[in-house]
Amino acid sequence: MHRALPLLSIAALSIAASTAWAHIGSPDVFFEGSAGPYPLFVTIRPPSVIPGIAQIEIRCPSADLQKLLITPSRS
């Protein structure tokens, strides 16, 4: 029972880390997930200087998506 706990913790962390990831040495962030019924592939490229403008690329393989709205917010 005590040996299963670390394995479950490692499995939970690897699943959580797989939803958003970045390349080593790159500030870019990649997300592959769903927005409702639509699968999305999102790439966020932060600005090289602050203040600056980030570039956001969103791809959806579904032909049913007609409109996509993005609202920036401070965290």
Long-range contacts (C-beta under 8 A, 24 or more apart in sequence): 37-62, 38-62, 38-64, 38-65
